[in-house]
């Protein structure tokens, strides 16, 4: 067996192990969240996505690995066709995302709104939103007042919550040590809020990040595509 063929088989084997790990994580997350009503509000359950991706990966790598070992033409053709289909899907998603950027932004905005609404109901969702706001140095989707969508942070006079008109601590700038820095922020104007939090919405920050990392995103997409084409040619 040539060295290149051997390396491809090793790569496919470890890809199978990795895909099974993804499936296991997805199943575990699904079981843990089986009674969670928050997940039902989302169109796609992240746990289901992990399971589907893991199963598809295992099927493709299984066909490639066993087909190469047994020199089974049918399995190798299935493997090659599956890789081509995955590559074309990635290409289609990239093209659609570019030409329908407004629709993509609206869809992402709907997801973030639901995440804000259920911020206190799901710890995983809370950690995700905190990570996004800290990483992008933003607050809310359009701006910091979006946190009124949340039951606890709602800024209406009827809200009895102690966090009324507040924003999460993840909105605060690193220079502010007080964990209650977000309290009452929604009653302040942009300039006042800017002294203690990042008042800009994550939507604008995300667009700015994508525009400043277009070369990186393109290189990443090319990096994902080339191994698939190389394996098929091999």
N, CA and C atoms as a LAMMPS dump frame, in Angstrom:
ITEM: TIMESTEP
0
ITEM: NUMBER OF ATOMS
702
ITEM: BOX BOUNDS ff ff ff
-5.0000000000000000e+02 5.0000000000000000e+02
-5.0000000000000000e+02 5.0000000000000000e+02
-5.0000000000000000e+02 5.0000000000000000e+02
ITEM: ATOMS id mol type element x y z
1 1 1 N 0.848 -1.194 0
2 1 2 C 0 0 0
3 1 3 C 0.883 1.243 0
4 2 1 N 0.576 2.202 -0.886
5 2 2 C 1.364 3.426 -0.942
6 2 3 C 1.154 4.257 0.309
7 3 1 N 2.141 5.07 0.608
8 3 2 C 2.095 5.889 1.817
9 3 3 C 0.893 6.817 1.799
10 4 1 N 0.596 7.387 0.624
11 4 2 C -0.523 8.323 0.515
12 4 3 C -1.838 7.622 0.835
13 5 1 N -2.016 6.398 0.299
14 5 2 C -3.246 5.637 0.556
15 5 3 C -3.379 5.288 2.033
16 6 1 N -2.234 4.937 2.637
17 6 2 C -2.239 4.599 4.063
18 6 3 C -2.644 5.799 4.915
19 7 1 N -2.099 6.962 4.591
20 7 2 C -2.417 8.179 5.335
21 7 3 C -3.888 8.557 5.186
22 8 1 N -4.425 8.341 3.975
23 8 2 C -5.845 8.63 3.75
24 8 3 C -6.717 7.71 4.592
25 9 1 N -6.34 6.424 4.684
26 9 2 C -7.104 5.472 5.487
27 9 3 C -7.048 5.829 6.968
28 10 1 N -5.863 6.246 7.432
29 10 2 C -5.731 6.668 8.836
30 10 3 C -6.597 7.893 9.102
31 11 1 N -6.572 8.851 8.156
32 11 2 C -7.396 10.051 8.291
33 11 3 C -8.882 9.701 8.357
34 12 1 N -9.313 8.789 7.494
35 12 2 C -10.717 8.378 7.478
36 12 3 C -11.102 7.659 8.764
37 13 1 N -10.181 6.848 9.295
38 13 2 C -10.467 6.12 10.538
39 13 3 C -10.692 7.085 11.697
40 14 1 N -9.785 8.036 11.849
41 14 2 C -9.935 9.002 12.941
42 14 3 C -11.134 9.925 12.709
43 15 1 N -11.496 10.154 11.454
44 15 2 C -12.699 10.927 11.157
45 15 3 C -13.939 10.171 11.627
46 16 1 N -13.906 8.832 11.496
47 16 2 C -15.014 8.024 11.989
48 16 3 C -15.139 8.136 13.5
49 17 1 N -14.001 8.043 14.18
50 17 2 C -14.006 8.169 15.644
51 17 3 C -14.543 9.533 16.059
52 18 1 N -14.103 10.563 15.356
53 18 2 C -14.554 11.926 15.66
54 18 3 C -16.053 12.079 15.421
55 19 1 N -16.557 11.483 14.341
56 19 2 C -17.989 11.572 14.036
57 19 3 C -18.818 10.867 15.097
58 20 1 N -18.332 9.721 15.579
59 20 2 C -19.042 9.012 16.656
60 20 3 C -19.049 9.842 17.937
61 21 1 N -17.962 10.558 18.181
62 21 2 C -17.898 11.441 19.355
63 21 3 C -18.925 12.562 19.245
64 22 1 N -19.071 13.127 18.045
65 22 2 C -20.066 14.176 17.816
66 22 3 C -21.474 13.643 18.062
67 23 1 N -21.741 12.431 17.566
68 23 2 C -23.058 11.815 17.774
69 23 3 C -23.316 11.61 19.262
70 24 1 N -22.295 11.132 19.991
71 24 2 C -22.436 10.892 21.427
72 24 3 C -22.746 12.185 22.18
73 25 1 N -22.043 13.264 21.807
74 25 2 C -22.288 14.561 22.448
75 25 3 C -23.706 15.043 22.142
76 26 1 N -24.127 14.881 20.884
77 26 2 C -25.478 15.288 20.493
78 26 3 C -26.557 14.511 21.237
79 27 1 N -26.378 13.195 21.345
80 27 2 C -27.349 12.358 22.057
81 27 3 C -27.411 12.735 23.539
82 28 1 N -26.216 12.949 24.122
83 28 2 C -26.167 13.339 25.538
84 28 3 C -26.891 14.661 25.762
85 29 1 N -26.619 15.65 24.877
86 29 2 C -27.274 16.956 25.002
87 29 3 C -28.781 16.832 24.822
88 30 1 N -29.2 15.98 23.894
89 30 2 C -30.628 15.794 23.639
90 30 3 C -31.309 15.162 24.831
91 31 1 N -30.675 14.174 25.447
92 31 2 C -31.253 13.511 26.621
93 31 3 C -31.328 14.472 27.794
94 32 1 N -30.261 15.258 27.98
95 32 2 C -30.23 16.207 29.085
96 32 3 C -31.283 17.291 28.931
97 33 1 N -31.613 17.649 27.682
98 33 2 C -32.566 18.715 27.41
99 33 3 C -33.925 18.178 26.972
100 34 1 N -34.176 16.892 27.245
101 34 2 C -35.406 16.256 26.753
102 34 3 C -36.658 16.929 27.287
103 35 1 N -36.586 17.453 28.506
104 35 2 C -37.76 18.08 29.116
105 35 3 C -37.66 19.596 29.115
106 36 1 N -36.72 20.121 28.378
107 36 2 C -36.501 21.573 28.346
108 36 3 C -37.43 22.225 27.323
109 37 1 N -38.348 23.04 27.795
110 37 2 C -39.311 23.695 26.905
111 37 3 C -38.671 24.818 26.104
112 38 1 N -37.497 25.306 26.544
113 38 2 C -36.826 26.387 25.841
114 38 3 C -36.401 25.939 24.458
115 39 1 N -35.903 24.715 24.327
116 39 2 C -35.423 24.217 23.045
117 39 3 C -36.552 24.147 22.017
118 40 1 N -37.784 23.937 22.501
119 40 2 C -38.908 23.817 21.581
120 40 3 C -39.232 25.125 20.885
121 41 1 N -38.732 26.24 21.395
122 41 2 C -39.017 27.535 20.788
123 41 3 C -38.098 27.812 19.606
124 42 1 N -37.07 26.994 19.43
125 42 2 C -36.134 27.191 18.337
126 42 3 C -36.457 26.253 17.184
127 43 1 N -36.268 26.76 15.974
128 43 2 C -36.59 25.985 14.781
129 43 3 C -35.753 24.72 14.699
130 44 1 N -34.465 24.836 15.027
131 44 2 C -33.559 23.7 14.946
132 44 3 C -32.871 23.505 16.289
133 45 1 N -32.952 22.29 16.83
134 45 2 C -32.292 21.961 18.084
135 45 3 C -30.803 21.73 17.803
136 46 1 N -29.904 22.447 18.475
137 46 2 C -28.46 22.241 18.268
138 46 3 C -28.026 20.799 18.487
139 47 1 N -28.679 20.104 19.443
140 47 2 C -28.343 18.704 19.696
141 47 3 C -28.664 17.841 18.479
142 48 1 N -29.787 18.117 17.833
143 48 2 C -30.173 17.368 16.635
144 48 3 C -29.181 17.629 15.507
145 49 1 N -28.716 18.885 15.402
146 49 2 C -27.723 19.228 14.373
147 49 3 C -26.454 18.403 14.576
148 50 1 N -25.996 18.293 15.828
149 50 2 C -24.803 17.504 16.125
150 50 3 C -24.994 16.046 15.731
151 51 1 N -26.167 15.495 16.053
152 51 2 C -26.44 14.092 15.732
153 51 3 C -26.443 13.868 14.223
154 52 1 N -27.135 14.751 13.497
155 52 2 C -27.225 14.61 12.039
156 52 3 C -25.847 14.74 11.393
157 53 1 N -25.077 15.759 11.812
158 53 2 C -23.734 15.956 11.257
159 53 3 C -22.842 14.757 11.557
160 54 1 N -22.929 14.241 12.78
161 54 2 C -22.128 13.084 13.157
162 54 3 C -22.473 11.846 12.354
163 55 1 N -23.769 11.602 12.154
164 55 2 C -24.21 10.43 11.389
165 55 3 C -23.758 10.535 9.934
166 56 1 N -23.919 11.727 9.348
167 56 2 C -23.507 11.932 7.951
168 56 3 C -21.998 11.741 7.808
169 57 1 N -21.231 12.305 8.745
170 57 2 C -19.777 12.153 8.713
171 57 3 C -19.372 10.687 8.823
172 58 1 N -20.031 9.958 9.729
173 58 2 C -19.697 8.539 9.915
174 58 3 C -20.003 7.74 8.65
175 59 1 N -21.15 8.023 8.028
176 59 2 C -21.527 7.301 6.808
177 59 3 C -20.5 7.523 5.701
178 60 1 N -20.114 8.792 5.509
179 60 2 C -19.165 9.113 4.435
180 60 3 C -17.8 8.477 4.688
181 61 1 N -17.287 8.65 5.913
182 61 2 C -15.96 8.105 6.22
183 61 3 C -15.967 6.577 6.249
184 62 1 N -17.092 5.976 6.643
185 62 2 C -17.203 4.51 6.643
186 62 3 C -17.094 3.98 5.215
187 63 1 N -17.81 4.631 4.296
188 63 2 C -17.751 4.208 2.892
189 63 3 C -16.333 4.342 2.341
190 64 1 N -15.665 5.448 2.691
191 64 2 C -14.313 5.659 2.197
192 64 3 C -13.312 4.685 2.796
193 65 1 N -13.419 4.466 4.115
194 65 2 C -12.464 3.595 4.802
195 65 3 C -12.618 2.138 4.378
196 66 1 N -13.839 1.609 4.455
197 66 2 C -14.087 0.212 4.082
198 66 3 C -13.894 0.006 2.588
199 67 1 N -14.299 0.992 1.788
200 67 2 C -14.124 0.889 0.341
201 67 3 C -12.661 0.799 -0.048
202 68 1 N -11.81 1.574 0.654
203 68 2 C -10.379 1.538 0.358
204 68 3 C -9.739 0.232 0.816
205 69 1 N -10.151 -0.25 2.009
206 69 2 C -9.575 -1.485 2.533
207 69 3 C -9.98 -2.701 1.705
208 70 1 N -11.252 -2.751 1.307
209 70 2 C -11.78 -3.9 0.565
210 70 3 C -11.73 -3.705 -0.951
211 71 1 N -11.286 -2.521 -1.349
212 71 2 C -11.261 -2.17 -2.771
213 71 3 C -12.635 -2.379 -3.411
214 72 1 N -13.648 -1.917 -2.667
215 72 2 C -15.041 -2.026 -3.108
216 72 3 C -15.388 -0.788 -3.957
217 73 1 N -15.631 -1.006 -5.225
218 73 2 C -15.881 0.097 -6.148
219 73 3 C -17.158 0.861 -5.781
220 74 1 N -18.203 0.147 -5.377
221 74 2 C -19.474 0.796 -5.044
222 74 3 C -19.315 1.738 -3.856
223 75 1 N -18.621 1.258 -2.825
224 75 2 C -18.421 2.098 -1.645
225 75 3 C -17.552 3.314 -1.977
226 76 1 N -16.543 3.113 -2.815
227 76 2 C -15.679 4.225 -3.199
228 76 3 C -16.431 5.256 -4.03
229 77 1 N -17.327 4.774 -4.914
230 77 2 C -18.135 5.699 -5.7
231 77 3 C -19.11 6.462 -4.8
232 78 1 N -19.693 5.757 -3.81
233 78 2 C -20.586 6.41 -2.842
234 78 3 C -19.833 7.464 -2.044
235 79 1 N -18.605 7.116 -1.65
236 79 2 C -17.756 8.05 -0.904
237 79 3 C -17.455 9.297 -1.73
238 80 1 N -17.065 9.081 -3
239 80 2 C -16.741 10.197 -3.888
240 80 3 C -17.962 11.074 -4.145
241 81 1 N -19.12 10.444 -4.381
242 81 2 C -20.35 11.199 -4.622
243 81 3 C -20.755 12.002 -3.389
244 82 1 N -20.607 11.408 -2.201
245 82 2 C -20.976 12.086 -0.952
246 82 3 C -20.101 13.302 -0.722
247 83 1 N -18.79 13.171 -0.983
248 83 2 C -17.885 14.312 -0.824
249 83 3 C -18.227 15.431 -1.797
250 84 1 N -18.558 15.036 -3.021
251 84 2 C -18.952 16.037 -4.021
252 84 3 C -20.209 16.766 -3.576
253 85 1 N -21.16 16.026 -3.039
254 85 2 C -22.411 16.62 -2.571
255 85 3 C -22.164 17.575 -1.406
256 86 1 N -21.301 17.179 -0.471
257 86 2 C -20.966 18.042 0.667
258 86 3 C -20.282 19.31 0.189
259 87 1 N -19.353 19.163 -0.757
260 87 2 C -18.639 20.319 -1.302
261 87 3 C -19.597 21.294 -1.982
262 88 1 N -20.514 20.768 -2.795
263 88 2 C -21.479 21.617 -3.489
264 88 3 C -22.427 22.29 -2.503
265 89 1 N -22.771 21.584 -1.422
266 89 2 C -23.631 22.171 -0.387
267 89 3 C -22.937 23.338 0.293
268 90 1 N -21.651 23.155 0.63
269 90 2 C -20.874 24.233 1.242
270 90 3 C -20.796 25.439 0.306
271 91 1 N -20.574 25.149 -0.972
272 91 2 C -20.478 26.226 -1.955
273 91 3 C -21.801 26.968 -2.086
274 92 1 N -22.911 26.22 -2.101
275 92 2 C -24.241 26.825 -2.232
276 92 3 C -24.553 27.701 -1.023
277 93 1 N -24.211 27.213 0.174
278 93 2 C -24.458 27.982 1.399
279 93 3 C -23.659 29.29 1.374
280 94 1 N -22.398 29.201 0.943
281 94 2 C -21.553 30.403 0.873
282 94 3 C -22.118 31.417 -0.115
283 95 1 N -22.553 30.946 -1.293
284 95 2 C -23.102 31.84 -2.319
285 95 3 C -24.411 32.463 -1.849
286 96 1 N -25.306 31.635 -1.284
287 96 2 C -26.591 32.143 -0.8
288 96 3 C -26.399 33.129 0.342
289 97 1 N -25.43 32.819 1.226
290 97 2 C -25.147 33.734 2.33
291 97 3 C -24.649 35.079 1.848
292 98 1 N -23.914 35.071 0.722
293 98 2 C -23.379 36.328 0.168
294 98 3 C -24.475 37.142 -0.515
295 99 1 N -25.296 36.483 -1.342
296 99 2 C -26.31 37.196 -2.11
297 99 3 C -27.567 37.506 -1.293
298 100 1 N -27.796 36.754 -0.237
299 100 2 C -28.975 36.984 0.607
300 100 3 C -28.534 37.338 2.027
301 101 1 N -27.598 38.275 2.096
302 101 2 C -27.048 38.671 3.387
303 101 3 C -28.103 39.283 4.3
304 102 1 N -29.044 40.04 3.719
305 102 2 C -30.091 40.664 4.53
306 102 3 C -30.985 39.611 5.169
307 103 1 N -31.359 38.588 4.377
308 103 2 C -32.191 37.511 4.909
309 103 3 C -31.444 36.719 5.979
310 104 1 N -30.134 36.521 5.749
311 104 2 C -29.316 35.802 6.726
312 104 3 C -29.241 36.587 8.033
313 105 1 N -29.118 37.894 7.883
314 105 2 C -29.054 38.75 9.072
315 105 3 C -30.381 38.716 9.824
316 106 1 N -31.499 38.734 9.096
317 106 2 C -32.814 38.674 9.742
318 106 3 C -33.003 37.352 10.484
319 107 1 N -32.562 36.26 9.852
320 107 2 C -32.699 34.938 10.484
321 107 3 C -31.853 34.861 11.753
322 108 1 N -30.635 35.395 11.688
323 108 2 C -29.774 35.412 12.865
324 108 3 C -30.349 36.311 13.948
325 109 1 N -30.966 37.416 13.516
326 109 2 C -31.594 38.332 14.472
327 109 3 C -32.739 37.679 15.225
328 110 1 N -33.525 36.849 14.531
329 110 2 C -34.627 36.127 15.183
330 110 3 C -34.098 35.154 16.231
331 111 1 N -32.982 34.487 15.881
332 111 2 C -32.385 33.556 16.836
333 111 3 C -31.889 34.285 18.076
334 112 1 N -31.195 35.417 17.876
335 112 2 C -30.657 36.183 19.009
336 112 3 C -31.795 36.723 19.869
337 113 1 N -32.891 37.143 19.233
338 113 2 C -34.032 37.642 20.008
339 113 3 C -34.588 36.561 20.915
340 114 1 N -34.711 35.346 20.378
341 114 2 C -35.196 34.232 21.206
342 114 3 C -34.201 33.916 22.319
343 115 1 N -32.91 34.04 22.005
344 115 2 C -31.887 33.789 23.014
345 115 3 C -31.97 34.821 24.139
346 116 1 N -32.271 36.071 23.785
347 116 2 C -32.431 37.111 24.804
348 116 3 C -33.67 36.859 25.648
349 117 1 N -34.755 36.492 24.989
350 117 2 C -36.015 36.226 25.706
351 117 3 C -35.842 35.104 26.735
352 118 1 N -35.091 34.062 26.372
353 118 2 C -34.938 32.896 27.244
354 118 3 C -33.576 32.873 27.94
355 119 1 N -32.974 34.036 28.089
356 119 2 C -31.625 34.149 28.653
357 119 3 C -31.528 33.52 30.043
358 120 1 N -32.507 33.742 30.883
359 120 2 C -32.478 33.224 32.251
360 120 3 C -33.067 31.809 32.369
361 121 1 N -33.596 31.287 31.278
362 121 2 C -34.267 29.989 31.334
363 121 3 C -33.35 28.824 30.99
364 122 1 N -32.214 29.102 30.374
365 122 2 C -31.327 28.049 29.918
366 122 3 C -29.887 28.489 30.135
367 123 1 N -29.141 27.728 30.951
368 123 2 C -27.773 28.1 31.297
369 123 3 C -26.863 28.068 30.075
370 124 1 N -27.048 27.088 29.187
371 124 2 C -26.218 27.011 27.977
372 124 3 C -26.446 28.224 27.086
373 125 1 N -27.712 28.615 26.967
374 125 2 C -28.063 29.777 26.164
375 125 3 C -27.483 31.05 26.784
376 126 1 N -27.53 31.122 28.092
377 126 2 C -26.977 32.276 28.807
378 126 3 C -25.474 32.379 28.574
379 127 1 N -24.784 31.254 28.674
380 127 2 C -23.332 31.258 28.445
381 127 3 C -22.999 31.65 27.009
382 128 1 N -23.824 31.199 26.057
383 128 2 C -23.608 31.53 24.646
384 128 3 C -23.75 33.031 24.41
385 129 1 N -24.816 33.621 24.946
386 129 2 C -25.032 35.058 24.775
387 129 3 C -23.937 35.869 25.461
388 130 1 N -23.522 35.425 26.64
389 130 2 C -22.447 36.126 27.349
390 130 3 C -21.15 36.073 26.55
391 131 1 N -20.878 34.913 25.958
392 131 2 C -19.656 34.773 25.156
393 131 3 C -19.695 35.693 23.938
394 132 1 N -20.843 35.719 23.253
395 132 2 C -20.983 36.567 22.057
396 132 3 C -20.784 38.035 22.407
397 133 1 N -21.41 38.48 23.489
398 133 2 C -21.335 39.897 23.863
399 133 3 C -19.927 40.284 24.32
400 134 1 N -19.26 39.372 25.028
401 134 2 C -17.89 39.664 25.457
402 134 3 C -16.928 39.65 24.275
403 135 1 N -17.115 38.665 23.385
404 135 2 C -16.203 38.503 22.255
405 135 3 C -16.323 39.661 21.263
406 136 1 N -17.562 40.068 20.968
407 136 2 C -17.79 41.126 19.984
408 136 3 C -17.91 42.516 20.628
409 137 1 N -17.866 42.557 21.952
410 137 2 C -17.967 43.821 22.687
411 137 3 C -19.251 44.558 22.275
412 138 1 N -20.366 43.872 22.469
413 138 2 C -21.661 44.417 22.06
414 138 3 C -22.701 44.109 23.133
415 139 1 N -23.909 44.602 22.916
416 139 2 C -24.978 44.393 23.888
417 139 3 C -26.31 44.372 23.162
418 140 1 N -27.043 43.244 23.242
419 140 2 C -28.298 43.117 22.519
420 140 3 C -28.056 42.853 21.048
421 141 1 N -29.121 42.922 20.258
422 141 2 C -28.975 42.706 18.813
423 141 3 C -28.838 44.037 18.081
424 142 1 N -29.831 44.922 18.257
425 142 2 C -29.751 46.25 17.65
426 142 3 C -28.99 47.222 18.554
427 143 1 N -29.293 47.17 19.849
428 143 2 C -28.586 47.96 20.853
429 143 3 C -28.944 47.417 22.234
430 144 1 N -28.445 48.06 23.275
431 144 2 C -28.598 47.553 24.643
432 144 3 C -30.053 47.529 25.133
433 145 1 N -30.939 48.336 24.53
434 145 2 C -32.338 48.356 24.985
435 145 3 C -33.107 47.104 24.557
436 146 1 N -32.498 46.27 23.707
437 146 2 C -33.145 45.018 23.3
438 146 3 C -33.357 44.08 24.477
439 147 1 N -32.63 44.301 25.556
440 147 2 C -32.779 43.414 26.712
441 147 3 C -34.113 43.589 27.42
442 148 1 N -34.909 44.559 26.98
443 148 2 C -36.275 44.675 27.489
444 148 3 C -37.143 43.534 26.972
445 149 1 N -36.661 42.802 25.951
446 149 2 C -37.391 41.625 25.475
447 149 3 C -37.424 40.539 26.548
448 150 1 N -36.46 40.584 27.452
449 150 2 C -36.38 39.574 28.507
450 150 3 C -37.299 39.932 29.673
451 151 1 N -37.934 38.92 30.236
452 151 2 C -38.891 39.124 31.32
453 151 3 C -38.26 39.801 32.528
454 152 1 N -37.033 39.439 32.846
455 152 2 C -36.371 39.971 34.04
456 152 3 C -35.802 41.374 33.803
457 153 1 N -35.339 41.636 32.601
458 153 2 C -34.717 42.931 32.292
459 153 3 C -35.694 43.938 31.69
460 154 1 N -36.932 43.528 31.517
461 154 2 C -37.934 44.402 30.91
462 154 3 C -38.024 45.719 31.667
463 155 1 N -38.109 46.825 30.898
464 155 2 C -38.012 48.146 31.52
465 155 3 C -39.368 48.826 31.744
466 156 1 N -40.456 48.068 31.722
467 156 2 C -41.768 48.661 31.98
468 156 3 C -41.963 48.878 33.483
469 157 1 N -42.835 49.809 33.826
470 157 2 C -43.072 50.13 35.235
471 157 3 C -43.699 48.968 35.987
472 158 1 N -44.381 48.069 35.27
473 158 2 C -45.073 46.958 35.916
474 158 3 C -44.138 45.811 36.288
475 159 1 N -42.908 45.856 35.827
476 159 2 C -41.969 44.756 36.078
477 159 3 C -41.45 44.811 37.514
478 160 1 N -41.729 43.778 38.337
479 160 2 C -41.285 43.79 39.737
480 160 3 C -39.873 43.261 39.938
481 161 1 N -39.219 42.828 38.879
482 161 2 C -37.894 42.217 38.985
483 161 3 C -36.853 43.206 39.491
484 162 1 N -35.906 42.697 40.285
485 162 2 C -34.816 43.54 40.783
486 162 3 C -33.854 43.927 39.66
487 163 1 N -33.939 43.215 38.519
488 163 2 C -33.086 43.507 37.378
489 163 3 C -33.789 44.363 36.334
490 164 1 N -34.874 44.98 36.703
491 164 2 C -35.634 45.832 35.799
492 164 3 C -34.735 46.912 35.193
493 165 1 N -34.832 47.077 33.866
494 165 2 C -34.066 48.074 33.112
495 165 3 C -32.55 47.81 33.112
496 166 1 N -32.149 46.603 33.495
497 166 2 C -30.725 46.271 33.52
498 166 3 C -30.315 45.542 32.244
499 167 1 N -29.029 45.276 32.122
500 167 2 C -28.479 44.432 31.054
501 167 3 C -27.499 43.47 31.721
502 168 1 N -27.203 42.332 31.102
503 168 2 C -26.268 41.378 31.708
504 168 3 C -24.879 41.964 31.914
505 169 1 N -24.149 41.381 32.839
506 169 2 C -22.803 41.853 33.15
507 169 3 C -21.861 41.696 31.956
508 170 1 N -22.192 40.767 31.05
509 170 2 C -21.34 40.546 29.868
510 170 3 C -21.349 41.75 28.931
511 171 1 N -22.281 42.689 29.132
512 171 2 C -22.309 43.919 28.332
513 171 3 C -21.31 44.947 28.841
514 172 1 N -20.847 44.779 30.073
515 172 2 C -19.997 45.778 30.709
516 172 3 C -18.582 45.758 30.15
517 173 1 N -17.947 46.914 30.155
518 173 2 C -16.563 47.021 29.702
519 173 3 C -15.634 46.421 30.756
520 174 1 N -14.45 45.924 30.36
521 174 2 C -13.53 45.3 31.319
522 174 3 C -13.042 46.247 32.408
523 175 1 N -13.117 47.543 32.157
524 175 2 C -12.629 48.508 33.151
525 175 3 C -13.576 48.625 34.339
526 176 1 N -14.811 48.125 34.162
527 176 2 C -15.797 48.198 35.245
528 176 3 C -15.775 46.887 36.009
529 177 1 N -15.444 46.932 37.289
530 177 2 C -15.317 45.728 38.108
531 177 3 C -16.651 45.357 38.753
532 178 1 N -17.485 46.315 39.025
533 178 2 C -18.76 46.082 39.699
534 178 3 C -19.671 45.207 38.838
535 179 1 N -20.089 44.059 39.366
536 179 2 C -20.946 43.128 38.62
537 179 3 C -22.358 43.671 38.415
538 180 1 N -22.705 44.742 39.116
539 180 2 C -24.033 45.346 38.966
540 180 3 C -23.974 46.578 38.061
541 181 1 N -22.938 46.644 37.238
542 181 2 C -22.751 47.832 36.397
543 181 3 C -23.867 47.989 35.379
544 182 1 N -24.546 46.884 35.029
545 182 2 C -25.6 46.962 34.028
546 182 3 C -26.949 47.382 34.558
547 183 1 N -27.087 47.544 35.87
548 183 2 C -28.375 47.882 36.459
549 183 3 C -28.795 49.31 36.099
550 184 1 N -30.031 49.424 35.59
551 184 2 C -30.593 50.722 35.248
552 184 3 C -30.057 51.308 33.953
553 185 1 N -29.257 50.577 33.225
554 185 2 C -28.618 51.098 32.01
555 185 3 C -29.638 51.472 30.939
556 186 1 N -30.725 50.724 30.84
557 186 2 C -31.701 50.986 29.784
558 186 3 C -32.395 52.333 29.934
559 187 1 N -32.327 52.925 31.107
560 187 2 C -32.926 54.249 31.313
561 187 3 C -31.961 55.368 30.9
562 188 1 N -30.722 55.001 30.569
563 188 2 C -29.722 55.993 30.203
564 188 3 C -29.631 56.137 28.683
565 189 1 N -29.186 57.299 28.229
566 189 2 C -28.994 57.482 26.795
567 189 3 C -27.682 56.831 26.356
568 190 1 N -27.436 56.877 25.065
569 190 2 C -26.284 56.173 24.491
570 190 3 C -24.962 56.635 25.098
571 191 1 N -24.771 57.944 25.217
572 191 2 C -23.512 58.49 25.719
573 191 3 C -23.282 58.123 27.183
574 192 1 N -24.359 58.153 27.98
575 192 2 C -24.229 57.79 29.381
576 192 3 C -23.933 56.301 29.546
577 193 1 N -24.65 55.482 28.77
578 193 2 C -24.457 54.031 28.853
579 193 3 C -23.06 53.636 28.398
580 194 1 N -22.492 54.389 27.457
581 194 2 C -21.179 54.082 26.9
582 194 3 C -20.062 54.158 27.933
583 195 1 N -20.325 54.783 29.075
584 195 2 C -19.313 54.925 30.121
585 195 3 C -19.071 53.617 30.869
586 196 1 N -20.068 52.715 30.858
587 196 2 C -19.925 51.478 31.636
588 196 3 C -20.172 50.196 30.842
589 197 1 N -20.851 50.294 29.671
590 197 2 C -21.128 49.1 28.877
591 197 3 C -20.786 49.358 27.408
592 198 1 N -20.877 48.274 26.62
593 198 2 C -20.779 48.404 25.168
594 198 3 C -22.201 48.567 24.641
595 199 1 N -22.621 49.78 24.284
596 199 2 C -24.018 50.007 23.902
597 199 3 C -24.37 49.571 22.482
598 200 1 N -23.358 49.325 21.649
599 200 2 C -23.602 48.96 20.25
600 200 3 C -24.151 47.54 20.166
601 201 1 N -25.121 47.331 19.27
602 201 2 C -25.717 46.016 19.101
603 201 3 C -24.787 45.022 18.431
604 202 1 N -25.021 43.745 18.664
605 202 2 C -24.166 42.7 18.093
606 202 3 C -24.342 42.561 16.584
607 203 1 N -25.468 43.04 16.035
608 203 2 C -25.687 42.962 14.59
609 203 3 C -24.631 43.773 13.846
610 204 1 N -24.434 45.014 14.254
611 204 2 C -23.433 45.871 13.618
612 204 3 C -22.022 45.333 13.827
613 205 1 N -21.761 44.82 15.014
614 205 2 C -20.441 44.271 15.324
615 205 3 C -20.146 43.046 14.465
616 206 1 N -21.167 42.199 14.264
617 206 2 C -20.984 40.999 13.452
618 206 3 C -20.671 41.362 12.006
619 207 1 N -21.385 42.364 11.466
620 207 2 C -21.133 42.816 10.097
621 207 3 C -19.725 43.385 9.978
622 208 1 N -19.322 44.176 10.951
623 208 2 C -17.98 44.754 10.939
624 208 3 C -16.908 43.664 10.993
625 209 1 N -17.165 42.632 11.791
626 209 2 C -16.193 41.535 11.915
627 209 3 C -16.067 40.783 10.593
628 210 1 N -17.199 40.492 9.965
629 210 2 C -17.183 39.753 8.696
630 210 3 C -16.46 40.556 7.621
631 211 1 N -16.76 41.864 7.558
632 211 2 C -16.124 42.722 6.543
633 211 3 C -14.616 42.821 6.748
634 212 1 N -14.183 42.792 8.007
635 212 2 C -12.747 42.904 8.293
636 212 3 C -12.025 41.567 8.232
637 213 1 N -12.793 40.47 8.11
638 213 2 C -12.179 39.142 8.058
639 213 3 C -12.594 38.381 6.801
640 214 1 N -12.929 39.104 5.738
641 214 2 C -13.354 38.441 4.502
642 214 3 C -12.263 37.518 3.956
643 215 1 N -11.024 37.964 4.023
644 215 2 C -9.909 37.156 3.53
645 215 3 C -9.769 35.877 4.349
646 216 1 N -9.922 35.998 5.677
647 216 2 C -9.819 34.834 6.547
648 216 3 C -10.943 33.844 6.285
649 217 1 N -12.172 34.356 6.122
650 217 2 C -13.327 33.498 5.846
651 217 3 C -13.149 32.778 4.515
652 218 1 N -12.665 33.51 3.502
653 218 2 C -12.432 32.888 2.199
654 218 3 C -11.363 31.814 2.268
655 219 1 N -10.284 32.082 3
656 219 2 C -9.209 31.101 3.143
657 219 3 C -9.69 29.858 3.889
658 220 1 N -10.537 30.066 4.901
659 220 2 C -11.089 28.945 5.651
660 220 3 C -11.971 28.078 4.768
661 221 1 N -12.807 28.727 3.968
662 221 2 C -13.681 27.977 3.06
663 221 3 C -12.86 27.188 2.041
664 222 1 N -11.796 27.81 1.534
665 222 2 C -10.928 27.12 0.585
666 222 3 C -10.194 25.969 1.264
667 223 1 N -9.807 26.187 2.516
668 223 2 C -9.125 25.136 3.259
669 223 3 C -10.006 23.93 3.519
670 224 1 N -11.304 24.172 3.706
671 224 2 C -12.244 23.064 3.898
672 224 3 C -12.512 22.336 2.588
673 225 1 N -12.457 23.062 1.488
674 225 2 C -12.8 22.456 0.199
675 225 3 C -11.651 21.637 -0.379
676 226 1 N -10.414 22.131 -0.251
677 226 2 C -9.279 21.474 -0.893
678 226 3 C -9.054 20.028 -0.435
679 227 1 N -9.13 19.724 0.893
680 227 2 C -8.943 18.326 1.29
681 227 3 C -9.981 17.39 0.676
682 228 1 N -11.226 17.888 0.52
683 228 2 C -12.276 17.054 -0.067
684 228 3 C -11.952 16.746 -1.531
685 229 1 N -11.525 17.786 -2.281
686 229 2 C -11.163 17.582 -3.682
687 229 3 C -9.932 16.674 -3.789
688 230 1 N -8.98 16.865 -2.871
689 230 2 C -7.755 16.062 -2.903
690 230 3 C -8.042 14.582 -2.644
691 231 1 N -8.933 14.321 -1.676
692 231 2 C -9.291 12.932 -1.348
693 231 3 C -9.985 12.276 -2.532
694 232 1 N -10.877 13.038 -3.209
695 232 2 C -11.582 12.467 -4.36
696 232 3 C -10.592 12.14 -5.482
697 233 1 N -9.635 13.045 -5.746
698 233 2 C -8.667 12.801 -6.799
699 233 3 C -7.749 11.627 -6.46
700 234 1 N -7.548 11.456 -5.109
701 234 2 C -6.706 10.34 -4.695
702 234 3 C -7.403 9.026 -4.833
